[in-house]
Amino acid sequence: MKRLVDVYPYRREQDEVKFLLLKRSAEVKYAHQWRMIGGKVDPEETFYEAGIRELNEETNLTPCLFWSIPSVNQFYDHKSDNIFQIPAFGAQVDQEAPIILNHEHISWKWISQDVIDTYIQWPEQERLMKLLAEIITSKEILNEWIIKF
């Protein structure tokens, strides 16, 4: 079974979290959908290493802070008859850093947390984005979740 990873790039603006979303190109899976970063874990990688690599490959960004969201994206795929449990990571990025998209995407935008449901079609991804925003604005990122790389 494939090992997958989700990464939620964000930046802070005062008391608000802004998420970076990427619009998928017509030639790739999930064509024309607005999504976060996602990808496959190579055999020699850890999940978090794959997350950092995927963020860089898809946007040319390197996170300022990278952490494990204390929950997973899980869903059933009827085509492969597999239940996926996908680790999710928060990636705080520099708002001044240039975003350079790879071939998988045709556009990008920053959105506020109050319009997540307008763009994100997958319920678990929407839930994880809202959880990330809640942790950042109302709670704290625990040291145990922070990944040093």
Buried (B, 14 or more C-beta within 10 A) or exposed (E): EEBBBBBBBBBEEEEEBBBBBBBBBEEBEBEEBBBBBBBEBEEEBBBBBBBBBBBBEBBEBBBEEBBBBEBBBEEEEEEEEEEBEBBBBBBBBEEEEEBEBBEBBBEBEBBEBEEBEEBBEBEBBBBBBBBBBEBBEEEEBEEEBEBEE
